[in-house]
């Protein structure tokens, strides 16, 4: 298989259009037949027809009903080439597949007796030879024939036309999607599944049939997903004016799935973990994730399906935009400030690390070896931040105007990021020429801040200077267009008027600094005293601040800032300063000492009766080791863990009674409720329990064990299990054994059991991980099992960074890669941090990277990521 890079600059419009396609699937146990009949029009004369295809067995190929001889076409590992074709013609290709042997989980495969497809990004070419590119859009009709008893459910995209009994124990379903779409949005499911049903009435009065399918016995755990779908449909009508356009909307839960979910038109296929939920089996965060992802895939109906991407380099056109939309939806469904904190925490832990690693790439990349490697946090989460910055610049009203223009201009088209930027900027009279550098330049910009107050003139001078560190193939960067939301506070915490002629106002009347030059000074006039700066409010741009603010100002902002995101942000900044100091003490062999002022500030937070529970839990949360690793010049796992543990222990010691009181106040309150308020109370209660457990006292472990055995919901049970799994408590083995006994037959829930063990900081953890791979409930061919155990272990900075762990994970990548390159590539990210390691550890990690790269036949997915780490 070819492993050359492909480049955005080489894009050429398709030489052929597909006017329509009819797909006929004949599903059997040992093989399947696929007959694809396409009406094709030549757009560029004299060009051979080059169709994509991989791992296919050809039965026949016809043009205008004439069977082509072997001399009239050429087959390679990746293409069918027909040198001469008419101007308009019907192409009929029959292929034979073996879905039961398809371990890549791309194209058509079988999962627990269910036929299923996954065609994004390039899986359709494993079903039939086709022009497998997103800018070739066509209408699909589909027939599916199968054994009626084994596969009573036959689903595809669009609207169900009819189902007929063939009289021989088999039946046939007919589907038609009236909307043109690229082949990556094609979907098929055939199996024996349970289902729940409801309807949704659109704003124009049309009734849409809603169905959610899952394995029999599990369909009753799908109601939360269905309710989330109904909320999403209503929200998209109200906020963006987008109405659903088919008579059917279906979701199917599948256990074996490489990703989270797929937005196939009218037939979303989901990883089971993002559909199945009830209070006994799912945590509060599971409920929240399901609501968010169901919304995400639904919102794709307009941002991804109705308007799609021209080529895969434009992936963030749909993914970044749709992540932004699902984040806004989640903010409206819960608490906007807390949701923003969660989104930024995720961005910092994952995407900022990606930007600082060997595989850093722009939101719109210039080249790739494997298209599947585009599905990164940079494309999704950073892409979302670019959309958010556009909204900040033009305001919410202006952004809605731009979105309306985008759909008006491009409905039914395959477009680019430039097209989107133009649709937002032009109706709002904005020039986004410089802003588009965000799409082309990789790395996380740094904004340095300098402040000066002139008592005599009453002027406050704010100087901002931007820079961006070198990233692979981009040693230097041009200045970005950075929107910064800010405020000035007086001594009592009141907002001051912003009298500065360089500050813009968006359509909502918000003041926004638009930093475009490398360095710029902003002068604020008419001030009676030195103000306190509050900047990067709501995290208005994905940047790092280089701001040596005084501790007086930071503690003031922690208490008084009117922007809730920034209050918590300042708390994190103070904690990072403390942990950095503790790391230095640890590396110098000194006794670790924590500044009492921070401990007292945490006490103030805990005792604040007016603070929302969920927000208080976020205020008490300390920065993760993943974020700490980005800030420190050297990744020293032992020192990191010691510093963070010491800080948490000191907070717990000083606030033990308050923590116990908080725990007792909320323990058992509305244990089965799923309201946002109760979610926040449970979050705070379990945060308090985590702090108490850091004291490592037998009496506290008794409380934790009691919570496990008496838990009335999975959130409380998992909190207790997580704490005990990372302890030497006598309760540890009992609760782990009990959880396994109760949930070993539930493929979704048992993965939680794997993860809590993979994240433990125990000396013998590698041996325990190896033993878990031999557990009967672990299947290395199941992506969720791999992610929950092996991938989770690679994120465990404390336990993963040693020679034997590197070798173990390299062995697993080599084992998985031939079966499922996408899953293997996701494991390769374990080695993204090599540049931060001390020399001895770096040499050990590099040895394993070289060993993997030298494996003959290593997939282009894994090779591309590992080779970058070697450079």
VENTA-V715103 format. One record per backbone hydrogen bond with DSSP energy under -0.5 kcal/mol. CO is the residue of the C=O (numbers start at 1). NH is the residue of the N-H. If there is no record, write none. Layout:
BEGIN
co=CO nh=NH
co=CO nh=NH
END
This chain:
BEGIN
co=6 nh=368
co=7 nh=10
co=8 nh=11
co=15 nh=43
co=15 nh=44
co=17 nh=19
co=17 nh=41
co=19 nh=139
co=20 nh=39
co=21 nh=141
co=22 nh=37
co=23 nh=25
co=23 nh=143
co=24 nh=26
co=24 nh=35
co=25 nh=27
co=25 nh=145
co=26 nh=28
co=26 nh=33
co=31 nh=28
co=32 nh=97
co=33 nh=26
co=34 nh=36
co=34 nh=95
co=35 nh=24
co=35 nh=37
co=36 nh=38
co=36 nh=93
co=37 nh=22
co=38 nh=40
co=38 nh=91
co=39 nh=19
co=39 nh=20
co=40 nh=89
co=41 nh=17
co=44 nh=47
co=48 nh=50
co=49 nh=51
co=49 nh=82
co=51 nh=80
co=52 nh=130
co=56 nh=58
co=57 nh=96
co=60 nh=94
co=61 nh=68
co=62 nh=92
co=63 nh=66
co=65 nh=67
co=66 nh=63
co=69 nh=72
co=70 nh=73
co=74 nh=81
co=78 nh=53
co=79 nh=76
co=80 nh=51
co=80 nh=82
co=81 nh=74
co=81 nh=83
co=82 nh=49
co=87 nh=42
co=89 nh=40
co=89 nh=91
co=90 nh=64
co=90 nh=92
co=91 nh=38
co=91 nh=93
co=92 nh=62
co=93 nh=36
co=93 nh=95
co=94 nh=59
co=94 nh=60
co=95 nh=34
co=96 nh=57
co=97 nh=32
co=98 nh=101
co=99 nh=102
co=99 nh=110
co=101 nh=103
co=102 nh=105
co=107 nh=109
co=107 nh=118
co=109 nh=116
co=111 nh=114
co=114 nh=111
co=115 nh=190
co=116 nh=109
co=118 nh=107
co=119 nh=121
co=119 nh=123
co=119 nh=124
co=123 nh=126
co=124 nh=127
co=124 nh=128
co=125 nh=54
co=130 nh=52
co=130 nh=132
co=131 nh=133
co=133 nh=136
co=135 nh=137
co=136 nh=183
co=138 nh=181
co=139 nh=21
co=140 nh=177
co=141 nh=23
co=142 nh=175
co=143 nh=25
co=144 nh=173
co=145 nh=27
co=146 nh=171
co=147 nh=151
co=152 nh=154
co=153 nh=191
co=155 nh=189
co=159 nh=176
co=162 nh=174
co=164 nh=172
co=169 nh=148
co=169 nh=149
co=170 nh=166
co=170 nh=167
co=171 nh=146
co=172 nh=164
co=173 nh=144
co=174 nh=161
co=174 nh=162
co=175 nh=142
co=176 nh=159
co=176 nh=178
co=177 nh=140
co=181 nh=138
co=182 nh=185
co=183 nh=186
co=185 nh=265
co=187 nh=157
co=188 nh=117
co=189 nh=155
co=190 nh=115
co=191 nh=153
co=191 nh=193
co=194 nh=214
co=196 nh=212
co=198 nh=210
co=200 nh=202
co=200 nh=208
co=202 nh=205
co=206 nh=202
co=206 nh=208
co=208 nh=200
co=209 nh=249
co=210 nh=198
co=211 nh=251
co=212 nh=196
co=213 nh=253
co=214 nh=194
co=215 nh=218
co=218 nh=221
co=219 nh=222
co=220 nh=223
co=221 nh=277
co=222 nh=226
co=223 nh=227
co=224 nh=228
co=225 nh=229
co=226 nh=230
co=227 nh=231
co=228 nh=232
co=229 nh=233
co=230 nh=234
co=231 nh=235
co=232 nh=236
co=233 nh=237
co=234 nh=238
co=235 nh=239
co=236 nh=240
co=236 nh=242
co=237 nh=241
co=241 nh=243
co=247 nh=209
co=249 nh=211
co=250 nh=268
co=251 nh=213
co=252 nh=254
co=252 nh=270
co=254 nh=272
co=255 nh=257
co=260 nh=271
co=262 nh=269
co=264 nh=267
co=265 nh=158
co=266 nh=250
co=268 nh=252
co=268 nh=270
co=269 nh=262
co=270 nh=254
co=271 nh=274
co=272 nh=275
co=272 nh=276
co=278 nh=281
co=278 nh=282
co=279 nh=714
co=282 nh=714
co=283 nh=287
co=284 nh=288
co=285 nh=289
co=286 nh=290
co=287 nh=291
co=288 nh=292
co=289 nh=293
co=290 nh=294
co=291 nh=295
co=292 nh=296
co=293 nh=297
co=294 nh=298
co=295 nh=299
co=296 nh=300
co=298 nh=301
co=299 nh=302
co=299 nh=303
co=300 nh=305
co=301 nh=306
co=302 nh=304
co=302 nh=307
co=306 nh=308
co=306 nh=412
co=307 nh=304
co=308 nh=415
co=310 nh=135
co=311 nh=314
co=312 nh=315
co=314 nh=317
co=315 nh=318
co=315 nh=319
co=316 nh=320
co=316 nh=321
co=318 nh=322
co=319 nh=323
co=320 nh=324
co=321 nh=325
co=322 nh=326
co=323 nh=327
co=324 nh=328
co=325 nh=329
co=326 nh=330
co=327 nh=331
co=328 nh=332
co=329 nh=333
co=330 nh=334
co=335 nh=339
co=336 nh=340
co=337 nh=341
co=338 nh=342
co=339 nh=343
co=340 nh=344
co=341 nh=345
co=342 nh=346
co=343 nh=347
co=344 nh=348
co=345 nh=349
co=346 nh=350
co=346 nh=351
co=347 nh=351
co=347 nh=352
co=348 nh=353
co=350 nh=354
co=351 nh=355
co=352 nh=356
co=354 nh=357
co=357 nh=360
co=363 nh=365
co=366 nh=8
co=368 nh=6
co=370 nh=373
co=371 nh=374
co=372 nh=375
co=374 nh=376
co=376 nh=380
co=377 nh=381
co=377 nh=382
co=378 nh=383
co=380 nh=384
co=381 nh=385
co=382 nh=386
co=383 nh=387
co=384 nh=388
co=385 nh=389
co=386 nh=390
co=387 nh=391
co=388 nh=392
co=389 nh=393
co=390 nh=394
co=391 nh=395
co=394 nh=398
co=394 nh=507
co=395 nh=399
co=396 nh=400
co=397 nh=401
co=398 nh=402
co=399 nh=403
co=400 nh=404
co=401 nh=405
co=402 nh=406
co=403 nh=407
co=404 nh=408
co=405 nh=409
co=406 nh=410
co=407 nh=411
co=410 nh=413
co=413 nh=308
co=413 nh=415
co=415 nh=310
co=416 nh=420
co=417 nh=421
co=418 nh=422
co=419 nh=423
co=420 nh=424
co=421 nh=425
co=422 nh=426
co=423 nh=427
co=424 nh=428
co=425 nh=428
co=425 nh=430
co=426 nh=429
co=430 nh=432
co=432 nh=436
co=434 nh=437
co=435 nh=438
co=436 nh=439
co=436 nh=440
co=437 nh=441
co=438 nh=363
co=439 nh=364
co=443 nh=445
co=444 nh=469
co=445 nh=544
co=446 nh=448
co=446 nh=467
co=447 nh=546
co=448 nh=465
co=450 nh=463
co=452 nh=461
co=453 nh=455
co=454 nh=458
co=454 nh=459
co=458 nh=527
co=459 nh=454
co=459 nh=461
co=460 nh=462
co=460 nh=524
co=461 nh=452
co=461 nh=463
co=462 nh=464
co=462 nh=522
co=463 nh=450
co=464 nh=520
co=465 nh=448
co=467 nh=446
co=471 nh=474
co=474 nh=471
co=480 nh=482
co=481 nh=483
co=482 nh=515
co=483 nh=485
co=484 nh=513
co=485 nh=536
co=485 nh=537
co=487 nh=534
co=488 nh=496
co=489 nh=532
co=490 nh=493
co=494 nh=490
co=497 nh=499
co=498 nh=500
co=499 nh=525
co=500 nh=503
co=504 nh=512
co=506 nh=509
co=510 nh=506
co=511 nh=486
co=512 nh=504
co=513 nh=484
co=513 nh=515
co=514 nh=516
co=515 nh=482
co=518 nh=466
co=520 nh=464
co=522 nh=462
co=522 nh=524
co=523 nh=525
co=524 nh=460
co=531 nh=533
co=532 nh=489
co=534 nh=487
co=536 nh=539
co=537 nh=540
co=541 nh=543
co=544 nh=447
co=545 nh=547
co=546 nh=449
co=547 nh=549
co=550 nh=554
co=551 nh=555
co=552 nh=556
co=553 nh=557
co=554 nh=558
co=555 nh=559
co=556 nh=560
co=557 nh=561
co=562 nh=564
co=563 nh=567
co=564 nh=568
co=565 nh=569
co=566 nh=570
co=567 nh=571
co=568 nh=572
co=569 nh=573
co=570 nh=574
co=571 nh=575
co=572 nh=576
co=573 nh=577
co=574 nh=578
co=575 nh=579
co=576 nh=580
co=577 nh=581
co=578 nh=582
co=579 nh=583
co=580 nh=584
co=581 nh=585
co=582 nh=586
co=583 nh=587
co=584 nh=588
co=585 nh=590
co=586 nh=589
co=595 nh=598
co=595 nh=599
co=596 nh=600
co=597 nh=601
co=598 nh=602
co=599 nh=603
co=600 nh=604
co=601 nh=605
co=602 nh=606
co=603 nh=607
co=605 nh=608
co=607 nh=609
co=608 nh=611
co=612 nh=616
co=613 nh=617
co=614 nh=618
co=615 nh=619
co=616 nh=620
co=617 nh=621
co=618 nh=621
co=624 nh=628
co=625 nh=629
co=626 nh=630
co=627 nh=630
co=627 nh=631
co=628 nh=632
co=634 nh=636
co=635 nh=637
co=635 nh=838
co=636 nh=640
co=637 nh=641
co=638 nh=642
co=639 nh=643
co=640 nh=644
co=641 nh=645
co=642 nh=646
co=643 nh=647
co=644 nh=648
co=645 nh=649
co=646 nh=650
co=647 nh=651
co=648 nh=652
co=649 nh=653
co=650 nh=654
co=651 nh=655
co=653 nh=656
co=655 nh=659
co=656 nh=660
co=657 nh=661
co=658 nh=662
co=659 nh=663
co=660 nh=664
co=661 nh=665
co=662 nh=666
co=663 nh=667
co=666 nh=669
co=668 nh=671
co=670 nh=673
co=675 nh=679
co=676 nh=680
co=677 nh=681
co=678 nh=682
co=679 nh=683
co=680 nh=684
co=681 nh=685
co=682 nh=686
co=683 nh=687
co=684 nh=688
co=685 nh=689
co=686 nh=690
co=687 nh=691
co=688 nh=692
co=689 nh=693
co=690 nh=694
co=691 nh=694
co=692 nh=695
co=693 nh=696
co=697 nh=700
co=697 nh=701
co=698 nh=702
co=699 nh=703
co=700 nh=704
co=701 nh=705
co=702 nh=706
co=703 nh=707
co=704 nh=708
co=705 nh=709
co=706 nh=710
co=707 nh=711
co=708 nh=711
co=713 nh=717
co=714 nh=718
co=715 nh=719
co=716 nh=720
co=717 nh=721
co=718 nh=722
co=719 nh=723
co=720 nh=724
co=721 nh=725
co=722 nh=726
co=723 nh=726
co=724 nh=727
co=729 nh=732
co=731 nh=735
co=732 nh=736
co=733 nh=737
co=734 nh=738
co=735 nh=739
co=736 nh=740
co=737 nh=741
co=738 nh=742
co=739 nh=743
co=740 nh=744
co=743 nh=746
co=745 nh=747
co=746 nh=750
co=748 nh=751
co=749 nh=752
co=749 nh=753
co=750 nh=754
co=751 nh=755
co=752 nh=756
co=753 nh=757
co=754 nh=758
co=755 nh=759
co=757 nh=760
co=760 nh=762
co=762 nh=765
co=764 nh=768
co=765 nh=769
co=766 nh=770
co=767 nh=771
co=768 nh=772
co=769 nh=773
co=771 nh=774
co=772 nh=775
co=775 nh=778
co=779 nh=782
co=781 nh=783
co=782 nh=786
co=783 nh=787
co=784 nh=788
co=785 nh=789
co=785 nh=790
co=786 nh=790
co=786 nh=791
co=787 nh=792
co=789 nh=793
co=790 nh=794
co=791 nh=795
co=792 nh=795
co=793 nh=796
co=795 nh=797
co=796 nh=800
co=797 nh=801
co=800 nh=802
co=802 nh=806
co=803 nh=807
co=804 nh=808
co=805 nh=809
co=806 nh=810
co=807 nh=811
co=808 nh=812
co=809 nh=813
co=810 nh=814
co=811 nh=815
co=812 nh=816
co=813 nh=817
co=814 nh=818
co=816 nh=819
co=816 nh=820
co=820 nh=824
co=821 nh=825
co=822 nh=826
co=823 nh=827
co=824 nh=828
co=825 nh=829
co=826 nh=829
co=827 nh=830
co=828 nh=831
co=829 nh=832
co=831 nh=834
co=832 nh=358
co=833 nh=836
co=833 nh=837
co=834 nh=837
co=836 nh=635
co=838 nh=842
co=839 nh=843
co=840 nh=844
co=841 nh=845
co=842 nh=846
co=843 nh=847
co=844 nh=848
co=845 nh=849
co=846 nh=850
co=847 nh=851
co=848 nh=852
co=849 nh=853
co=850 nh=854
co=852 nh=855
co=855 nh=858
co=859 nh=863
co=860 nh=864
co=861 nh=865
co=862 nh=866
co=863 nh=867
co=864 nh=868
co=865 nh=869
co=866 nh=870
co=867 nh=870
co=867 nh=871
co=868 nh=871
END
